[in-house]
Amino acid sequence: MKRLILFFLITLLTLIFIFTFAGCDMLLGDLGGTGGGGNNDDDPPQIDNETDLDVFVPQPEDGGYVEGETYYKSNSVSLVTEVNGNYSIDRPFTLDKDDESKRIYHNLYLYEGDFFQVIYYKEGDLLGQIFASLSDEGDSQYAAVEYDDGGNPLQLNIIEQGVYDLILDVETMAIDMVKVSDIDTPVYETITSCEIYVHMGLSNYTYTEMAFNEETNEFYIEKEIPRDAVVGFFSASHASRYNITVEDEAMDKVLYWNDQSPNGYHASVGGLYKIYLNAKTYQVRVELLNPDTAEYYCQVGFLENNELSPVSASTPYLFEYTFVAVAERNDPYVSLPRLYPELGMKYKLSIIDEQDVTALDEYVDGSGTYKLTINLKDFTLTVEKISD
């Protein structure tokens, strides 16, 4: 359920904190109604714009706002979104000039797998009442309703990415999706806080706050990452787990993606890293600071009991393997062995071939015995033919 319980707890604690220090006596509404469970009142709430709306003034550096429009925030209704892992509960909106019961959330970049929902916080209750419905059946091409275990609408999951205006009718609490355009260049919401998550087991994990460099627009940290640890990036509240990408220079080298572990990038090399996360692009770049003493692993084939040992303790990144190639009569090319970290995708290695005995960086040309030297410090594979 998209970490619903965690999100509600975080939302509740955040709002209680805000309301306590602001002297506000508005509390949260019951979880229930059309999508929450626990409240049998299926009727939409009665919203009075005179008391519900506060004017919001966008800052010059904020993007995505429509020039000349007046923006508002609501005291009782939140459009909740998770966009590329970034969880947001307090979006500004404009009012439809012909019908002030309709609130327009402009120019939202939504991607497949994202979701949104509406939560109404009724004064005097404890949690929010969820609404997740579309006012136009034709919008089902854009998003699909997900239901909770009780069969109540929980959230709307994006199935067609695009730039959308979401129009909330507070009289029905249903949303009309207006697709403004396709997404040519991805745009993500700016990350405002970040903690790196390093997971080694159910009871062995850490969250560590990352510093921010305003000049490069990057969060950064120097951190020891054990080999095979899962690495993730969360907001300070832990409500958001950002969907990051890893620069090509590191992908399938010191880091690899595990599709069996949501948002799970693993370290194939254990060591001391300088790690950077761009707050706008969500791309991660890394620097291994101790390559001469880091923890490396190399195996031939995946889980085939063919683990290699380093050439020496002084070069833990250097491995050797003798490969006997047997070519078919009508096909001289033999595939080079695939080389893997302990648990992940095969290493992406650059071929060094001074004897011109390889083809397409994947094959050796002809039968024979070959010496393979695997250097995981610079991620190269040196191929030498030592006998026919």
KEKE-3310 file (N, C-alpha, C; in steps of 0.2 Angstrom, whole numbers, plus 5000, padded with zeros to 4 digits):
npx = (5004:5010:5018:5008:5004:5016:5017:5005:5008:5019:5014:5004:5012:5019:5010:5004:5015:5016:5004:5004:5014:5010:4998:4987:4970:4965:4963:4966:4957:4945:4951:4944:4928:4926:4937:4945:4942:4935:4927:4910:4905:4901:4898:4904:4914:4909:4916:4921:4927:4930:4934:4943:4954:4971:4981:4994:5011:5021:5039:5052:5062:5055:5048:5036:5024:5010:5011:5004:4993:4983:4988:4984:4984:4977:4967:4962:4962:4972:4981:4989:5004:5016:5030:5041:5046:5047:5038:5024:5013:5007:5002:5001:4988:4977:4961:4947:4941:4928:4921:4923:4923:4932:4948:4964:4978:4993:5002:5009:5022:5021:5024:5025:5020:5020:5009:4994:4982:4968:4967:4956:4955:4946:4940:4944:4945:4955:4963:4965:4953:4952:4951:4949:4946:4941:4934:4931:4927:4935:4948:4954:4963:4974:4977:4974:4963:4968:4964:4961:4963:4951:4943:4941:4943:4960:4971:4977:4985:4998:4997:5000:5013:5016:5013:5002:4987:4979:4962:4953:4937:4929:4917:4913:4924:4932:4943:4948:4958:4969:4978:4992:5004:5016:5030:5045:5058:5063:5057:5059:5053:5062:5073:5073:5078:5089:5094:5106:5103:5109:5109:5111:5105:5090:5091:5102:5106:5108:5103:5109:5112:5114:5125:5123:5127:5126:5131:5133:5121:5120:5117:5129:5140:5153:5156:5157:5154:5149:5153:5140:5130:5114:5110:5101:5091:5083:5070:5071:5061:5058:5048:5049:5056:5068:5068:5082:5095:5110:5126:5134:5148:5149:5139:5135:5148:5155:5143:5127:5111:5097:5084:5075:5075:5066:5070:5083:5100:5115:5131:5145:5158:5166:5170:5177:5167:5164:5149:5137:5122:5111:5100:5090:5090:5091:5101:5115:5132:5148:5163:5176:5186:5196:5203:5214:5214:5201:5186:5185:5176:5175:5168:5167:5155:5138:5135:5141:5150:5163:5173:5185:5201:5211:5225:5236:5238:5241:5236:5221:5211:5214:5213:5215:5212:5211:5206:5199:5196:5185:5182:5168:5166:5162:5161:5171:5171:5171:5162:5167:5170:5158:5159:5156:5150:5147:5133:5126:5122:5132:5149:5153:5165:5180:5189:5205:5216:5230:5235:5226:5215:5202:5184:5172:5171:5166:5170:5182:5194:5194:5200:5209:5220:5218:5223:5215:5215:5208:5204:5198:5199:5201:5192:5194:5197:5210:5215:5224:5232:5239:5242:5239)
npy = (4994:5006:5011:5016:5016:5021:5034:5040:5040:5049:5060:5063:5066:5077:5086:5088:5093:5106:5112:5113:5122:5133:5137:5132:5126:5116:5099:5082:5073:5058:5042:5036:5034:5037:5028:5026:5017:5013:5024:5027:5037:5042:5053:5067:5080:5096:5110:5126:5139:5152:5151:5140:5143:5149:5162:5159:5163:5161:5158:5167:5157:5146:5134:5129:5136:5145:5160:5176:5170:5168:5159:5146:5138:5125:5123:5111:5101:5090:5087:5073:5067:5055:5056:5050:5044:5054:5061:5071:5082:5094:5104:5119:5128:5134:5143:5138:5149:5150:5142:5141:5130:5121:5116:5119:5110:5113:5108:5096:5084:5068:5051:5034:5022:5032:5039:5047:5054:5061:5069:5072:5082:5082:5094:5090:5077:5062:5056:5056:5057:5048:5051:5044:5045:5047:5060:5059:5046:5043:5046:5035:5029:5036:5034:5022:5016:5010:4999:4997:4984:4983:4985:4998:5014:5018:5025:5033:5026:5030:5026:5031:5041:5059:5077:5084:5093:5093:5093:5096:5093:5100:5098:5085:5078:5072:5069:5077:5073:5082:5080:5089:5089:5077:5070:5076:5079:5073:5080:5083:5085:5096:5089:5092:5087:5075:5058:5046:5028:5014:4997:4981:4971:4965:4970:4978:4992:5009:5026:5041:5058:5069:5081:5098:5105:5120:5126:5116:5110:5098:5084:5077:5065:5057:5041:5025:5010:4994:4979:4972:4979:4986:5002:5016:5032:5043:5055:5067:5064:5051:5048:5049:5039:5041:5038:5035:5037:5030:5036:5032:5028:5022:5012:4995:4992:4998:4999:4991:4986:4979:4971:4964:4970:4983:4999:4996:4998:4990:4988:4983:4983:4985:4999:5015:5029:5043:5051:5057:5066:5072:5085:5089:5081:5068:5059:5049:5050:5043:5041:5031:5030:5023:5014:5005:4997:4993:4981:4968:4957:4943:4932:4918:4916:4915:4911:4898:4891:4895:4905:4918:4921:4935:4940:4944:4949:4962:4968:4968:4970:4964:4950:4934:4922:4907:4903:4891:4890:4882:4881:4880:4870:4877:4890:4901:4909:4911:4914:4925:4922:4926:4938:4941:4951:4946:4945:4951:4959:4956:4961:4977:4978:4985:4980:4975:4972:4967:4958:4957:4947:4946:4949:4961:4964:4953:4941:4928:4924:4910:4893:4889:4893:4905:4919:4928:4943:4952:4967:4976:4988:4997:4992:4984:4971:4961:4952:4938:4927:4912:4899:4888)
npz = (5000:4997:5007:5016:5030:5036:5030:5035:5048:5049:5042:5052:5064:5059:5056:5069:5076:5069:5071:5084:5088:5080:5086:5082:5082:5074:5071:5065:5053:5053:5047:5033:5026:5008:5004:5015:5026:5042:5044:5041:5034:5019:5012:5003:5011:5017:5011:5015:5006:5011:5024:5022:5014:5011:5005:4994:4991:4977:4977:4968:4963:4963:4952:4939:4941:4936:4928:4934:4940:4955:4969:4981:4997:5007:5022:5026:5016:5007:4993:4990:4984:4977:4968:4958:4969:4978:4991:4994:5003:5003:4992:4983:4974:4961:4959:4949:4937:4934:4942:4958:4967:4961:4961:4955:4951:4945:4930:4934:4934:4931:4933:4927:4939:4949:4962:4967:4979:4988:5004:5017:5031:5045:5057:5073:5073:5071:5061:5043:5030:5016:4998:4982:4967:4950:4941:4927:4917:4906:4910:4915:4907:4910:4924:4937:4949:4965:4978:4996:5008:5013:5002:4999:4990:4988:4982:4967:4954:4943:4926:4913:4909:4910:4908:4919:4923:4938:4943:4956:4962:4975:4980:4976:4978:4969:4955:4940:4927:4917:4903:4899:4891:4884:4891:4887:4892:4907:4922:4939:4956:4967:4978:4995:5007:5013:5017:5018:5016:5023:5021:5029:5034:5043:5056:5055:5050:5044:5045:5038:5039:5024:5019:5010:4995:4989:4977:4968:4968:4975:4986:4998:5005:5015:5017:5024:5015:5016:5007:4997:5003:5004:4996:4999:4997:5007:5012:5026:5034:5031:5024:5010:4998:4987:4969:4962:4949:4944:4939:4924:4925:4937:4937:4937:4941:4953:4959:4958:4951:4959:4955:4963:4975:4980:4975:4976:4976:4976:4984:4975:4978:4993:5003:5007:5003:4993:4991:4980:4977:4966:4968:4959:4947:4952:4951:4955:4959:4962:4972:4975:4988:4994:4984:4984:4995:4997:4998:4987:4976:4965:4953:4942:4931:4937:4954:4952:4959:4957:4962:4962:4969:4975:4966:4975:4992:4993:4981:4981:4972:4960:4949:4942:4928:4920:4904:4894:4878:4866:4850:4839:4823:4812:4817:4823:4834:4852:4867:4879:4897:4909:4921:4939:4953:4970:4972:4961:4945:4930:4929:4921:4910:4903:4888:4887:4874:4868:4859:4849:4849:4852:4849:4846:4860:4867:4863:4860:4847:4841:4845:4860:4874:4886:4896:4908:4915:4928:4933:4945:4950:4940:4932:4921:4908:4904:4890:4885:4874:4878:4873:4859)
capx = (5000:5014:5020:5003:5004:5022:5015:5000:5011:5023:5010:5001:5017:5021:5004:5003:5020:5015:4998:5005:5018:5006:4993:4981:4966:4963:4966:4965:4950:4945:4953:4938:4924:4927:4944:4950:4940:4935:4922:4905:4902:4903:4897:4910:4914:4907:4921:4920:4933:4931:4938:4948:4960:4976:4985:5001:5015:5027:5045:5055:5066:5050:5046:5030:5019:5007:5011:4998:4988:4983:4989:4981:4984:4970:4968:4959:4962:4978:4983:4995:5007:5022:5032:5048:5048:5046:5031:5022:5007:5005:5003:4997:4983:4973:4954:4944:4938:4921:4919:4928:4923:4937:4955:4968:4985:4995:5009:5013:5026:5019:5028:5022:5022:5018:5002:4991:4976:4966:4965:4952:4957:4941:4942:4942:4946:4962:4967:4962:4948:4955:4947:4953:4942:4941:4927:4930:4929:4940:4954:4956:4969:4980:4978:4970:4962:4971:4960:4964:4961:4943:4939:4940:4948:4966:4975:4977:4992:4999:4999:5003:5017:5014:5012:4995:4984:4974:4957:4949:4931:4929:4910:4913:4931:4934:4948:4948:4965:4970:4985:4994:5009:5020:5036:5051:5064:5060:5058:5057:5053:5068:5074:5074:5082:5091:5098:5108:5101:5114:5106:5115:5101:5084:5093:5108:5105:5109:5102:5114:5110:5119:5126:5120:5131:5121:5134:5132:5115:5120:5119:5135:5143:5158:5153:5159:5149:5151:5151:5134:5125:5109:5110:5095:5091:5077:5069:5073:5055:5058:5042:5051:5062:5069:5070:5088:5099:5117:5130:5137:5154:5148:5134:5138:5155:5155:5136:5123:5104:5094:5076:5072:5075:5064:5075:5089:5106:5120:5138:5148:5164:5165:5175:5175:5165:5161:5143:5134:5115:5109:5093:5085:5090:5090:5107:5120:5139:5152:5170:5179:5192:5202:5203:5220:5212:5194:5184:5182:5174:5175:5167:5166:5148:5134:5134:5143:5156:5170:5175:5192:5205:5215:5232:5240:5235:5243:5232:5214:5207:5217:5211:5217:5208:5213:5200:5201:5191:5184:5177:5164:5170:5159:5161:5178:5171:5169:5161:5171:5166:5155:5162:5151:5151:5144:5126:5123:5123:5139:5153:5154:5173:5183:5193:5212:5218:5236:5236:5220:5212:5195:5180:5166:5172:5163:5172:5189:5194:5198:5201:5215:5220:5218:5224:5211:5217:5202:5206:5192:5201:5199:5187:5197:5198:5215:5215:5231:5232:5245:5243:5234)
capy = (5000:5012:5013:5020:5017:5025:5040:5043:5042:5054:5066:5065:5069:5083:5091:5090:5098:5112:5115:5114:5128:5138:5138:5130:5120:5111:5092:5078:5069:5051:5038:5032:5037:5034:5025:5025:5012:5015:5029:5025:5043:5042:5059:5072:5085:5103:5115:5133:5143:5158:5149:5135:5145:5154:5164:5156:5167:5157:5162:5167:5151:5140:5132:5126:5140:5149:5168:5179:5167:5168:5152:5145:5132:5123:5121:5104:5096:5089:5083:5069:5064:5052:5057:5047:5042:5060:5061:5077:5082:5101:5107:5125:5127:5140:5141:5139:5156:5149:5138:5141:5123:5117:5118:5116:5109:5114:5106:5090:5079:5062:5045:5027:5020:5037:5039:5053:5053:5067:5067:5078:5082:5085:5096:5087:5069:5059:5054:5059:5053:5047:5050:5042:5044:5051:5062:5057:5039:5042:5047:5028:5028:5039:5032:5017:5016:5005:4998:4994:4977:4983:4987:5006:5017:5021:5030:5033:5025:5033:5021:5034:5047:5065:5083:5085:5097:5089:5097:5093:5096:5099:5096:5078:5075:5068:5073:5077:5073:5085:5079:5095:5087:5072:5072:5075:5079:5072:5085:5080:5090:5097:5086:5097:5084:5068:5054:5040:5022:5008:4991:4975:4966:4967:4974:4981:4997:5015:5032:5046:5064:5071:5089:5100:5110:5125:5128:5110:5107:5091:5082:5073:5062:5053:5035:5018:5006:4987:4975:4969:4983:4990:5009:5020:5039:5045:5062:5067:5061:5044:5047:5048:5035:5044:5034:5037:5033:5030:5037:5026:5027:5018:5007:4988:4992:4998:4998:4987:4987:4972:4972:4960:4974:4989:5005:4993:4998:4986:4990:4977:4984:4988:5003:5022:5032:5050:5050:5064:5065:5079:5087:5090:5075:5062:5055:5048:5049:5041:5041:5026:5034:5019:5008:5000:4993:4991:4974:4966:4950:4941:4925:4916:4913:4917:4906:4892:4889:4897:4911:4919:4924:4940:4938:4945:4953:4969:4970:4965:4971:4960:4943:4930:4916:4903:4901:4886:4891:4877:4884:4875:4869:4882:4896:4902:4914:4908:4919:4926:4921:4932:4939:4944:4952:4940:4944:4956:4959:4955:4967:4980:4979:4987:4975:4977:4966:4969:4953:4957:4940:4947:4952:4964:4964:4948:4934:4926:4922:4904:4889:4890:4894:4912:4921:4933:4947:4956:4973:4979:4995:5002:4989:4982:4964:4960:4945:4936:4920:4909:4893:4886)
capz = (5000:4996:5014:5018:5037:5038:5028:5039:5055:5048:5041:5058:5068:5056:5057:5076:5077:5066:5074:5091:5088:5077:5090:5078:5085:5069:5071:5059:5052:5053:5041:5032:5020:5002:5003:5021:5031:5049:5045:5037:5031:5012:5009:5003:5016:5015:5011:5014:5004:5015:5030:5021:5009:5013:4999:4994:4986:4975:4977:4961:4961:4962:4945:4937:4943:4930:4929:4934:4944:4962:4972:4988:5001:5010:5029:5027:5010:5004:4987:4992:4978:4977:4962:4958:4976:4982:4994:4996:5006:5004:4986:4981:4968:4959:4958:4942:4937:4933:4947:4964:4970:4958:4963:4949:4953:4938:4928:4938:4930:4934:4929:4928:4946:4954:4964:4971:4983:4992:5011:5020:5038:5048:5063:5079:5072:5072:5055:5037:5026:5009:4992:4976:4962:4944:4939:4920:4916:4901:4913:4917:4903:4913:4931:4939:4956:4969:4984:5002:5010:5014:4996:4998:4985:4992:4979:4960:4951:4936:4921:4907:4911:4906:4912:4920:4927:4941:4945:4962:4964:4982:4981:4975:4980:4963:4951:4933:4925:4910:4901:4896:4886:4885:4895:4883:4897:4914:4928:4946:4961:4970:4985:5000:5013:5011:5021:5015:5020:5021:5024:5029:5037:5046:5062:5054:5045:5047:5041:5040:5035:5020:5018:5004:4992:4985:4971:4963:4969:4977:4993:4998:5011:5015:5020:5023:5013:5016:5001:4996:5007:5000:4997:4997:4999:5010:5015:5033:5038:5029:5020:5003:4996:4980:4964:4959:4944:4945:4933:4920:4927:4943:4936:4936:4943:4961:4961:4953:4953:4961:4954:4968:4981:4978:4975:4979:4973:4980:4983:4973:4981:4999:5004:5009:4997:4993:4987:4978:4974:4963:4970:4953:4942:4956:4949:4960:4957:4968:4971:4979:4991:4996:4980:4985:5001:4997:4998:4981:4975:4958:4952:4935:4931:4943:4959:4949:4964:4954:4965:4961:4974:4972:4965:4981:4997:4991:4976:4982:4966:4954:4949:4936:4927:4914:4901:4888:4873:4861:4845:4834:4817:4808:4821:4827:4840:4858:4871:4885:4903:4912:4928:4943:4960:4974:4971:4957:4938:4928:4929:4915:4910:4896:4886:4884:4870:4864:4854:4844:4849:4854:4844:4849:4867:4870:4861:4858:4840:4840:4851:4863:4881:4887:4902:4909:4921:4929:4937:4948:4952:4935:4928:4914:4907:4899:4887:4882:4872:4880:4869:4855)
cpx = (5004:5016:5015:5003:5010:5020:5011:5004:5015:5019:5006:5006:5019:5016:5003:5008:5019:5009:4999:5009:5015:5000:4986:4977:4963:4966:4964:4959:4951:4947:4947:4934:4926:4934:4948:4948:4940:4930:4917:4902:4905:4902:4903:4909:4911:4913:4919:4926:4935:4935:4944:4954:4964:4980:4992:5005:5021:5033:5048:5059:5061:5048:5039:5024:5016:5007:5005:4992:4989:4983:4986:4984:4978:4972:4965:4959:4969:4978:4989:4998:5014:5025:5040:5051:5048:5039:5030:5015:5004:5006:4999:4993:4980:4966:4952:4940:4931:4917:4924:4928:4929:4944:4960:4975:4989:5002:5013:5016:5024:5021:5024:5025:5021:5011:5000:4984:4974:4964:4962:4953:4951:4943:4940:4943:4954:4966:4963:4958:4951:4949:4952:4949:4942:4934:4926:4932:4935:4947:4957:4962:4975:4982:4973:4969:4965:4966:4964:4961:4954:4939:4938:4945:4954:4970:4975:4984:4992:5001:5001:5006:5015:5014:5005:4993:4979:4969:4953:4943:4929:4921:4909:4919:4934:4939:4948:4956:4965:4977:4987:4999:5012:5026:5042:5057:5061:5062:5055:5057:5060:5068:5076:5078:5083:5095:5100:5106:5106:5111:5110:5111:5095:5086:5099:5108:5106:5105:5106:5113:5116:5119:5124:5125:5127:5124:5133:5125:5115:5120:5125:5136:5149:5156:5156:5153:5151:5149:5145:5129:5120:5110:5104:5095:5084:5076:5071:5067:5055:5052:5043:5057:5063:5071:5076:5090:5106:5121:5133:5144:5154:5144:5137:5145:5155:5148:5132:5116:5101:5087:5072:5071:5073:5069:5081:5095:5111:5127:5142:5156:5163:5171:5172:5174:5164:5155:5140:5127:5113:5101:5088:5085:5090:5096:5112:5127:5143:5159:5172:5185:5198:5202:5208:5218:5205:5193:5181:5180:5173:5173:5166:5159:5145:5133:5135:5149:5162:5172:5183:5195:5209:5222:5237:5236:5236:5239:5225:5210:5209:5216:5213:5213:5210:5207:5202:5195:5191:5179:5174:5167:5168:5159:5167:5177:5168:5168:5165:5167:5163:5157:5157:5153:5147:5137:5122:5124:5131:5143:5153:5162:5175:5188:5200:5215:5224:5237:5231:5217:5205:5191:5174:5166:5168:5165:5180:5189:5198:5199:5208:5215:5222:5219:5220:5213:5211:5205:5200:5193:5199:5194:5189:5197:5204:5215:5221:5230:5239:5247:5237:5230)
cpy = (5006:5015:5018:5022:5022:5032:5044:5045:5048:5061:5068:5069:5076:5088:5093:5095:5105:5116:5117:5121:5134:5141:5137:5125:5115:5104:5089:5074:5062:5048:5034:5035:5033:5033:5024:5019:5015:5021:5028:5031:5044:5048:5064:5077:5092:5107:5122:5137:5149:5156:5144:5137:5150:5156:5161:5160:5163:5161:5162:5161:5145:5140:5129:5130:5144:5157:5171:5176:5168:5161:5152:5139:5131:5121:5114:5099:5096:5085:5079:5066:5060:5052:5055:5046:5048:5061:5068:5078:5089:5105:5113:5124:5134:5138:5142:5145:5156:5145:5137:5134:5119:5120:5114:5116:5108:5110:5101:5085:5072:5056:5039:5025:5025:5036:5046:5051:5060:5065:5074:5077:5086:5088:5092:5079:5068:5059:5057:5054:5054:5047:5049:5040:5049:5053:5061:5050:5038:5043:5040:5026:5031:5036:5026:5017:5009:5005:4995:4987:4977:4984:4994:5009:5020:5026:5028:5032:5027:5027:5024:5041:5053:5071:5084:5091:5093:5094:5094:5097:5095:5097:5088:5074:5071:5072:5072:5078:5076:5084:5085:5093:5080:5074:5070:5075:5078:5078:5082:5086:5090:5093:5091:5094:5077:5065:5048:5034:5017:5002:4985:4969:4969:4972:4977:4986:5004:5021:5038:5052:5066:5079:5091:5106:5114:5126:5122:5107:5100:5090:5077:5071:5058:5047:5029:5013:4999:4984:4972:4973:4986:4997:5012:5027:5041:5052:5061:5064:5054:5043:5046:5044:5037:5038:5037:5033:5034:5031:5031:5024:5022:5012:5000:4988:4992:4997:4994:4987:4980:4973:4968:4964:4981:4995:5003:4993:4995:4988:4983:4977:4988:4993:5010:5026:5039:5049:5056:5062:5072:5080:5088:5084:5068:5057:5055:5047:5047:5041:5036:5029:5030:5013:5003:4995:4991:4983:4972:4959:4949:4934:4924:4913:4916:4911:4899:4889:4890:4904:4912:4922:4930:4937:4939:4949:4960:4972:4966:4965:4968:4953:4940:4924:4913:4901:4897:4887:4885:4880:4878:4875:4875:4889:4897:4906:4910:4914:4919:4924:4927:4932:4943:4946:4946:4939:4947:4954:4959:4962:4970:4982:4981:4982:4978:4971:4968:4964:4953:4950:4940:4950:4955:4964:4959:4941:4934:4923:4916:4900:4891:4892:4901:4914:4928:4937:4952:4961:4977:4986:5000:4998:4987:4974:4963:4953:4944:4929:4917:4902:4892:4880)
cpz = (5000:5002:5017:5026:5039:5036:5032:5046:5054:5047:5048:5063:5066:5057:5064:5078:5075:5069:5081:5092:5085:5081:5087:5081:5080:5070:5065:5059:5052:5046:5039:5026:5014:5001:5009:5026:5038:5050:5039:5033:5024:5009:5009:5008:5013:5016:5010:5012:5008:5021:5028:5017:5013:5006:5000:4989:4984:4975:4969:4959:4960:4954:4945:4939:4936:4932:4929:4938:4952:4965:4979:4991:5005:5017:5030:5022:5008:4998:4989:4985:4980:4970:4962:4965:4981:4985:4996:4998:5006:4998:4985:4975:4967:4959:4951:4942:4936:4938:4953:4968:4967:4959:4958:4952:4946:4937:4932:4933:4934:4929:4931:4935:4951:4956:4967:4974:4986:4999:5014:5028:5041:5055:5069:5079:5072:5066:5049:5033:5019:5004:4987:4971:4956:4942:4931:4919:4911:4904:4915:4912:4906:4920:4933:4947:4960:4976:4990:5003:5011:5008:4995:4994:4990:4989:4971:4957:4944:4931:4914:4910:4907:4911:4913:4924:4931:4944:4950:4962:4971:4984:4980:4977:4975:4959:4944:4931:4917:4908:4897:4890:4888:4889:4890:4887:4904:4919:4934:4951:4965:4977:4990:5006:5010:5016:5017:5019:5018:5025:5023:5031:5041:5052:5061:5048:5048:5042:5043:5035:5030:5020:5011:5001:4987:4978:4966:4964:4971:4984:4993:5005:5010:5019:5019:5021:5012:5009:5002:5000:5001:5001:4995:4999:5001:5012:5023:5037:5036:5025:5012:5003:4989:4975:4960:4953:4946:4939:4930:4922:4933:4942:4934:4936:4950:4963:4956:4956:4954:4960:4959:4974:4979:4979:4977:4975:4978:4979:4981:4976:4988:5001:5007:5003:4998:4988:4986:4976:4972:4965:4965:4949:4946:4954:4954:4957:4963:4967:4977:4982:4993:4991:4981:4991:5002:4997:4991:4981:4967:4957:4945:4935:4937:4948:4956:4953:4960:4956:4964:4968:4971:4971:4971:4986:4996:4985:4976:4976:4960:4954:4942:4935:4920:4911:4895:4884:4868:4856:4841:4827:4812:4811:4825:4834:4846:4863:4877:4891:4906:4919:4932:4950:4964:4972:4965:4949:4936:4928:4922:4915:4903:4895:4884:4880:4865:4858:4848:4843:4851:4848:4848:4857:4870:4868:4860:4851:4840:4846:4854:4871:4882:4894:4903:4915:4922:4934:4939:4951:4946:4930:4921:4914:4902:4897:4884:4880:4874:4877:4865:4857)
residu = (MET:LYS:ARG:LEU:ILE:LEU:PHE:PHE:LEU:ILE:THR:LEU:LEU:THR:LEU:ILE:PHE:ILE:PHE:THR:PHE:ALA:GLY:CYS:ASP:MET:LEU:LEU:GLY:ASP:LEU:GLY:GLY:THR:GLY:GLY:GLY:GLY:ASN:ASN:ASP:ASP:ASP:PRO:PRO:GLN:ILE:ASP:ASN:GLU:THR:ASP:LEU:ASP:VAL:PHE:VAL:PRO:GLN:PRO:GLU:ASP:GLY:GLY:TYR:VAL:GLU:GLY:GLU:THR:TYR:TYR:LYS:SER:ASN:SER:VAL:SER:LEU:VAL:THR:GLU:VAL:ASN:GLY:ASN:TYR:SER:ILE:ASP:ARG:PRO:PHE:THR:LEU:ASP:LYS:ASP:ASP:GLU:SER:LYS:ARG:ILE:TYR:HIS:ASN:LEU:TYR:LEU:TYR:GLU:GLY:ASP:PHE:PHE:GLN:VAL:ILE:TYR:TYR:LYS:GLU:GLY:ASP:LEU:LEU:GLY:GLN:ILE:PHE:ALA:SER:LEU:SER:ASP:GLU:GLY:ASP:SER:GLN:TYR:ALA:ALA:VAL:GLU:TYR:ASP:ASP:GLY:GLY:ASN:PRO:LEU:GLN:LEU:ASN:ILE:ILE:GLU:GLN:GLY:VAL:TYR:ASP:LEU:ILE:LEU:ASP:VAL:GLU:THR:MET:ALA:ILE:ASP:MET:VAL:LYS:VAL:SER:ASP:ILE:ASP:THR:PRO:VAL:TYR:GLU:THR:ILE:THR:SER:CYS:GLU:ILE:TYR:VAL:HIS:MET:GLY:LEU:SER:ASN:TYR:THR:TYR:THR:GLU:MET:ALA:PHE:ASN:GLU:GLU:THR:ASN:GLU:PHE:TYR:ILE:GLU:LYS:GLU:ILE:PRO:ARG:ASP:ALA:VAL:VAL:GLY:PHE:PHE:SER:ALA:SER:HIS:ALA:SER:ARG:TYR:ASN:ILE:THR:VAL:GLU:ASP:GLU:ALA:MET:ASP:LYS:VAL:LEU:TYR:TRP:ASN:ASP:GLN:SER:PRO:ASN:GLY:TYR:HIS:ALA:SER:VAL:GLY:GLY:LEU:TYR:LYS:ILE:TYR:LEU:ASN:ALA:LYS:THR:TYR:GLN:VAL:ARG:VAL:GLU:LEU:LEU:ASN:PRO:ASP:THR:ALA:GLU:TYR:TYR:CYS:GLN:VAL:GLY:PHE:LEU:GLU:ASN:ASN:GLU:LEU:SER:PRO:VAL:SER:ALA:SER:THR:PRO:TYR:LEU:PHE:GLU:TYR:THR:PHE:VAL:ALA:VAL:ALA:GLU:ARG:ASN:ASP:PRO:TYR:VAL:SER:LEU:PRO:ARG:LEU:TYR:PRO:GLU:LEU:GLY:MET:LYS:TYR:LYS:LEU:SER:ILE:ILE:ASP:GLU:GLN:ASP:VAL:THR:ALA:LEU:ASP:GLU:TYR:VAL:ASP:GLY:SER:GLY:THR:TYR:LYS:LEU:THR:ILE:ASN:LEU:LYS:ASP:PHE:THR:LEU:THR:VAL:GLU:LYS:ILE:SER:ASP)
# end
